[in-house]
Amino acid sequence: MKFIMLIIFLSIAIPANAETTQWYSYEEGMLAAGAMKKPVFLDFYADWCPPCIAMEEGTYPDPRVVSELKDFIAIKVDTQKRIDIESKYGIAYYPTIVFLDSKGKEVSRHIGYLGPQEMADVIKESRGKVPREAPGFEAVSVFLALILLFKKFNI
């Protein structure tokens, strides 16, 4: 009976549809960003860094942060293993967050610990700096191409 009660408690306490952020490796993430034309969120961290650990455990799982990161390709870079990438971006302190547009150009960065609400605010602020196409741009382009095609062939 105790086992059944434990199962019931866990099913209530742990939401089945809790969303999480999909994290990519650097190479996979940069390819995905280019293919999907999405901006990039780079998290530079070190395993020995207490603020990095605190963000991993408390900031990134927070629903506000997960929701804000949906528009980005999120990439984690372990600076102890990927010194090449750390050097490429000039990372000197941990944690450092770097925002890139979909073409890989740096848009902004933040150095230091961020709690969940501060992280959500920084992501929102960075989102405003990332260039976007006008909504419906692709649909309008296809529509205009069809009109030109119909005119050319008198359809």
MIDOSE-1310 file (N, C-alpha, C; in nm, 2 decimals, decimal comma, always signed):
residues 155
mkfi	+0,08/-0,12/+0,00/+0,00/+0,00/+0,00/+0,09/+0,13/+0,00; +0,20/+0,12/+0,08/+0,29/+0,24/+0,08/+0,35/+0,27/-0,06; +0,38/+0,16/-0,13/+0,44/+0,17/-0,26/+0,34/+0,24/-0,36; +0,21/+0,20/-0,35/+0,11/+0,26/-0,44/+0,09/+0,41/-0,40
mlii	+0,09/+0,44/-0,27/+0,08/+0,58/-0,23/+0,20/+0,66/-0,28; +0,32/+0,60/-0,28/+0,43/+0,67/-0,33/+0,42/+0,70/-0,47; +0,37/+0,61/-0,55/+0,36/+0,63/-0,70/+0,25/+0,74/-0,72; +0,14/+0,74/-0,65/+0,04/+0,84/-0,67/+0,10/+0,98/-0,63
flsi	+0,17/+0,99/-0,52/+0,23/+1,11/-0,48/+0,33/+1,16/-0,59; +0,41/+1,08/-0,64/+0,51/+1,12/-0,74/+0,44/+1,16/-0,87; +0,34/+1,10/-0,91/+0,27/+1,13/-1,03/+0,20/+1,27/-1,01; +0,16/+1,31/-0,89/+0,10/+1,44/-0,87/+0,21/+1,54/-0,86
aipa	+0,32/+1,51/-0,79/+0,42/+1,61/-0,76/+0,51/+1,64/-0,88; +0,52/+1,55/-0,97/+0,61/+1,57/-1,09/+0,52/+1,58/-1,21; +0,51/+1,70/-1,26/+0,42/+1,72/-1,38/+0,48/+1,64/-1,50; +0,39/+1,57/-1,57/+0,43/+1,49/-1,68/+0,47/+1,57/-1,80
naet	+0,42/+1,69/-1,81/+0,45/+1,77/-1,93/+0,54/+1,89/-1,90; +0,62/+1,87/-1,80/+0,72/+1,98/-1,77/+0,82/+1,99/-1,89; +0,82/+2,11/-1,94/+0,91/+2,14/-2,06/+1,05/+2,17/-2,01; +1,14/+2,13/-2,09/+1,28/+2,17/-2,07/+1,34/+2,23/-2,20
tqwy	+1,46/+2,28/-2,18/+1,53/+2,34/-2,29/+1,61/+2,23/-2,36; +1,61/+2,23/-2,49/+1,69/+2,14/-2,57/+1,83/+2,21/-2,58; +1,93/+2,14/-2,53/+2,07/+2,19/-2,54/+2,14/+2,12/-2,64; +2,22/+2,20/-2,72/+2,30/+2,14/-2,83/+2,45/+2,15/-2,79
syee	+2,53/+2,07/-2,86/+2,67/+2,09/-2,86/+2,70/+2,21/-2,95; +2,82/+2,27/-2,95/+2,85/+2,38/-3,03/+2,83/+2,36/-3,18; +2,89/+2,26/-3,23/+2,88/+2,23/-3,38/+2,73/+2,21/-3,42; +2,67/+2,12/-3,35/+2,53/+2,09/-3,38/+2,44/+2,21/-3,37
gmla	+2,46/+2,29/-3,27/+2,38/+2,41/-3,24/+2,40/+2,51/-3,35; +2,52/+2,54/-3,39/+2,55/+2,64/-3,49/+2,49/+2,59/-3,63; +2,49/+2,46/-3,66/+2,43/+2,41/-3,78/+2,28/+2,43/-3,77; +2,22/+2,40/-3,66/+2,08/+2,41/-3,64/+2,03/+2,55/-3,65
agam	+2,11/+2,64/-3,59/+2,07/+2,79/-3,60/+2,07/+2,84/-3,74; +2,17/+2,80/-3,82/+2,18/+2,84/-3,96/+2,06/+2,78/-4,04; +2,03/+2,65/-4,02/+1,93/+2,58/-4,09/+1,79/+2,64/-4,06; +1,77/+2,66/-3,93/+1,64/+2,71/-3,88/+1,62/+2,86/-3,87
kkpv	+1,73/+2,93/-3,91/+1,74/+3,08/-3,90/+1,69/+3,13/-3,77; +1,75/+3,07/-3,66/+1,72/+3,11/-3,52/+1,84/+3,17/-3,46; +1,82/+3,26/-3,37/+1,94/+3,31/-3,29/+1,99/+3,21/-3,19; +2,11/+3,24/-3,14/+2,18/+3,14/-3,06/+2,20/+3,20/-2,92
fldf	+2,19/+3,11/-2,82/+2,21/+3,14/-2,68/+2,33/+3,05/-2,64; +2,45/+3,11/-2,62/+2,57/+3,03/-2,58/+2,59/+3,04/-2,43; +2,59/+2,93/-2,36/+2,62/+2,93/-2,22/+2,76/+2,87/-2,20; +2,86/+2,96/-2,16/+3,00/+2,92/-2,13/+3,01/+2,90/-1,98
yadw	+3,04/+2,77/-1,94/+3,05/+2,74/-1,80/+3,17/+2,65/-1,77; +3,20/+2,63/-1,64/+3,30/+2,54/-1,60/+3,24/+2,45/-1,48; +3,27/+2,32/-1,48/+3,22/+2,23/-1,38/+3,25/+2,27/-1,24; +3,36/+2,34/-1,22/+3,41/+2,38/-1,09/+3,35/+2,52/-1,04
cppc	+3,27/+2,58/-1,12/+3,22/+2,72/-1,10/+3,09/+2,71/-1,02; +3,09/+2,76/-0,89/+2,97/+2,76/-0,81/+2,85/+2,83/-0,88; +2,87/+2,96/-0,93/+2,76/+3,02/-1,00/+2,70/+2,95/-1,12; +2,79/+2,88/-1,19/+2,75/+2,80/-1,31/+2,66/+2,68/-1,26
iame	+2,70/+2,62/-1,15/+2,63/+2,51/-1,10/+2,49/+2,55/-1,05; +2,49/+2,67/-0,98/+2,36/+2,73/-0,93/+2,27/+2,76/-1,05; +2,32/+2,81/-1,16/+2,23/+2,84/-1,28/+2,18/+2,71/-1,34; +2,27/+2,61/-1,35/+2,23/+2,48/-1,40/+2,12/+2,42/-1,32
egty	+2,12/+2,43/-1,19/+2,03/+2,36/-1,10/+1,90/+2,45/-1,08; +1,91/+2,58/-1,08/+1,80/+2,67/-1,04/+1,75/+2,76/-1,15; +1,84/+2,81/-1,23/+1,79/+2,91/-1,33/+1,74/+2,84/-1,46; +1,82/+2,75/-1,52/+1,78/+2,70/-1,65/+1,65/+2,61/-1,64
pdpr	+1,63/+2,53/-1,54/+1,50/+2,46/-1,53/+1,38/+2,54/-1,51; +1,39/+2,67/-1,46/+1,28/+2,75/-1,43/+1,19/+2,77/-1,55; +1,06/+2,75/-1,54/+0,96/+2,77/-1,66/+0,97/+2,90/-1,73; +1,00/+3,01/-1,66/+1,02/+3,14/-1,72/+1,14/+3,14/-1,82
vvse	+1,24/+3,08/-1,78/+1,36/+3,07/-1,86/+1,34/+2,97/-1,98; +1,28/+2,86/-1,95/+1,25/+2,76/-2,06/+1,17/+2,82/-2,16; +1,07/+2,90/-2,12/+0,98/+2,96/-2,21/+1,05/+3,07/-2,30; +1,14/+3,15/-2,24/+1,21/+3,25/-2,31/+1,31/+3,19/-2,41
lkdf	+1,37/+3,08/-2,38/+1,47/+3,02/-2,46/+1,41/+2,94/-2,58; +1,28/+2,93/-2,59/+1,22/+2,86/-2,70/+1,25/+2,91/-2,84; +1,28/+3,04/-2,84/+1,31/+3,11/-2,97/+1,45/+3,10/-3,01; +1,53/+3,04/-2,93/+1,68/+3,03/-2,95/+1,72/+2,89/-2,96
iaik	+1,84/+2,87/-3,03/+1,91/+2,75/-3,02/+2,01/+2,76/-2,90; +1,99/+2,68/-2,80/+2,06/+2,69/-2,68/+2,18/+2,59/-2,68; +2,30/+2,65/-2,66/+2,42/+2,57/-2,67/+2,50/+2,58/-2,54; +2,54/+2,47/-2,49/+2,63/+2,47/-2,37/+2,77/+2,45/-2,41
vdtq	+2,87/+2,53/-2,36/+3,01/+2,51/-2,39/+3,08/+2,49/-2,26; +3,14/+2,37/-2,24/+3,22/+2,34/-2,13/+3,36/+2,39/-2,16; +3,40/+2,50/-2,09/+3,52/+2,57/-2,13/+3,64/+2,49/-2,09; +3,63/+2,39/-2,01/+3,74/+2,31/-1,97/+3,77/+2,21/-2,09
krid	+3,67/+2,18/-2,17/+3,69/+2,08/-2,28/+3,70/+2,15/-2,41; +3,64/+2,27/-2,42/+3,64/+2,34/-2,55/+3,71/+2,48/-2,54; +3,84/+2,47/-2,51/+3,92/+2,59/-2,50/+3,92/+2,67/-2,63; +3,91/+2,60/-2,74/+3,91/+2,67/-2,88/+3,79/+2,76/-2,89
iesk	+3,67/+2,72/-2,84/+3,55/+2,80/-2,85/+3,56/+2,91/-2,75; +3,61/+2,88/-2,63/+3,63/+2,98/-2,53/+3,71/+3,10/-2,58; +3,82/+3,06/-2,65/+3,92/+3,16/-2,70/+3,85/+3,24/-2,82; +3,78/+3,17/-2,90/+3,71/+3,24/-3,02/+3,62/+3,35/-2,97
ygia	+3,55/+3,33/-2,86/+3,46/+3,44/-2,81/+3,52/+3,52/-2,70; +3,65/+3,50/-2,67/+3,71/+3,59/-2,57/+3,66/+3,57/-2,43; +3,62/+3,45/-2,39/+3,56/+3,43/-2,26/+3,67/+3,43/-2,15; +3,65/+3,51/-2,05/+3,75/+3,52/-1,94/+3,69/+3,49/-1,80
yypt	+3,56/+3,50/-1,79/+3,49/+3,48/-1,66/+3,37/+3,39/-1,68; +3,34/+3,32/-1,57/+3,22/+3,22/-1,58/+3,12/+3,26/-1,47; +3,00/+3,23/-1,50/+2,94/+3,20/-1,64/+2,93/+3,32/-1,72; +2,94/+3,30/-1,85/+2,92/+3,41/-1,95/+2,82/+3,35/-2,05
ivfl	+2,72/+3,44/-2,08/+2,62/+3,41/-2,18/+2,64/+3,50/-2,30; +2,64/+3,44/-2,42/+2,66/+3,52/-2,54/+2,55/+3,49/-2,63; +2,49/+3,60/-2,68/+2,38/+3,59/-2,78/+2,43/+3,62/-2,92; +2,39/+3,53/-3,01/+2,43/+3,55/-3,15/+2,31/+3,55/-3,24
dskg	+2,32/+3,62/-3,35/+2,21/+3,61/-3,45/+2,22/+3,48/-3,52; +2,13/+3,45/-3,61/+2,13/+3,32/-3,68/+2,25/+3,30/-3,77; +2,32/+3,41/-3,80/+2,44/+3,40/-3,89/+2,57/+3,39/-3,81; +2,55/+3,40/-3,67/+2,67/+3,38/-3,59/+2,73/+3,51/-3,54
kevs	+2,67/+3,62/-3,57/+2,73/+3,75/-3,53/+2,68/+3,78/-3,38; +2,78/+3,82/-3,30/+2,74/+3,85/-3,16/+2,65/+3,97/-3,15; +2,55/+3,95/-3,07/+2,45/+4,06/-3,05/+2,47/+4,12/-2,91; +2,49/+4,04/-2,81/+2,51/+4,09/-2,67/+2,57/+3,98/-2,59
rhig	+2,61/+4,01/-2,46/+2,66/+3,91/-2,37/+2,63/+3,96/-2,23; +2,63/+3,86/-2,14/+2,62/+3,89/-2,00/+2,72/+3,80/-1,92; +2,79/+3,86/-1,83/+2,89/+3,79/-1,75/+2,84/+3,78/-1,60; +2,84/+3,66/-1,55/+2,80/+3,65/-1,41/+2,67/+3,57/-1,39
ylgp	+2,64/+3,54/-1,26/+2,53/+3,47/-1,22/+2,40/+3,54/-1,25; +2,30/+3,47/-1,30/+2,16/+3,53/-1,32/+2,06/+3,43/-1,25; +1,97/+3,48/-1,17/+1,86/+3,40/-1,12/+1,76/+3,39/-1,23; +1,65/+3,31/-1,21/+1,55/+3,29/-1,31/+1,49/+3,41/-1,37
qema	+1,44/+3,50/-1,29/+1,38/+3,62/-1,34/+1,48/+3,71/-1,41; +1,60/+3,73/-1,36/+1,70/+3,81/-1,42/+1,74/+3,75/-1,56; +1,75/+3,61/-1,56/+1,78/+3,55/-1,69/+1,67/+3,57/-1,79; +1,54/+3,56/-1,75/+1,43/+3,58/-1,84/+1,44/+3,72/-1,90
dvik	+1,47/+3,82/-1,81/+1,48/+3,96/-1,85/+1,59/+3,98/-1,95; +1,71/+3,92/-1,92/+1,82/+3,94/-2,01/+1,79/+3,87/-2,15; +1,72/+3,76/-2,15/+1,69/+3,70/-2,28/+1,59/+3,79/-2,36; +1,49/+3,84/-2,29/+1,39/+3,93/-2,35/+1,46/+4,05/-2,41
esrg	+1,56/+4,11/-2,33/+1,63/+4,23/-2,38/+1,71/+4,19/-2,50; +1,78/+4,08/-2,50/+1,86/+4,04/-2,61/+1,78/+4,01/-2,74; +1,66/+3,96/-2,72/+1,57/+3,93/-2,83/+1,54/+4,05/-2,91; +1,53/+4,16/-2,84/+1,50/+4,29/-2,91/+1,62/+4,34/-2,99
kvpr	+1,74/+4,29/-2,97/+1,85/+4,32/-3,04/+1,88/+4,23/-3,16; +1,81/+4,12/-3,17/+1,83/+4,02/-3,28/+1,74/+4,06/-3,39; +1,80/+4,08/-3,51/+1,72/+4,12/-3,63/+1,62/+4,00/-3,66; +1,50/+4,04/-3,70/+1,40/+3,94/-3,74/+1,34/+3,98/-3,87
eapg	+1,29/+3,88/-3,94/+1,22/+3,91/-4,06/+1,08/+3,95/-4,02; +1,01/+4,02/-4,11/+0,88/+4,06/-4,08/+0,79/+3,94/-4,08; +0,69/+3,93/-3,99/+0,60/+3,81/-3,99/+0,53/+3,80/-4,12; +0,52/+3,67/-4,17/+0,45/+3,64/-4,29/+0,54/+3,67/-4,42
feav	+0,66/+3,71/-4,40/+0,75/+3,74/-4,51/+0,75/+3,63/-4,62; +0,77/+3,51/-4,57/+0,78/+3,39/-4,66/+0,65/+3,37/-4,73; +0,54/+3,38/-4,67/+0,41/+3,36/-4,73/+0,38/+3,47/-4,84; +0,41/+3,59/-4,81/+0,40/+3,70/-4,90/+0,49/+3,68/-5,03
svfl	+0,61/+3,63/-5,00/+0,70/+3,61/-5,11/+0,65/+3,50/-5,21; +0,60/+3,39/-5,15/+0,54/+3,28/-5,23/+0,42/+3,33/-5,30; +0,34/+3,40/-5,24/+0,22/+3,46/-5,30/+0,25/+3,54/-5,42; +0,35/+3,63/-5,41/+0,39/+3,72/-5,52/+0,45/+3,64/-5,63
alil	+0,53/+3,54/-5,60/+0,59/+3,45/-5,70/+0,48/+3,38/-5,78; +0,38/+3,33/-5,71/+0,27/+3,27/-5,78/+0,19/+3,36/-5,88; +0,17/+3,49/-5,83/+0,11/+3,59/-5,92/+0,19/+3,61/-6,04; +0,32/+3,63/-6,02/+0,41/+3,65/-6,14/+0,41/+3,53/-6,24
lfkk	+0,41/+3,41/-6,18/+0,40/+3,29/-6,26/+0,27/+3,28/-6,34; +0,16/+3,31/-6,27/+0,03/+3,31/-6,34/+0,03/+3,42/-6,45; +0,08/+3,53/-6,43/+0,08/+3,64/-6,53/+0,17/+3,60/-6,65; +0,28/+3,54/-6,62/+0,38/+3,50/-6,73/+0,31/+3,40/-6,82
fni	+0,24/+3,30/-6,77/+0,18/+3,20/-6,85/+0,03/+3,22/-6,87; -0,02/+3,34/-6,85/-0,16/+3,38/-6,87/-0,26/+3,28/-6,81; -0,23/+3,24/-6,69/-0,32/+3,15/-6,62/-0,43/+3,22/-6,55
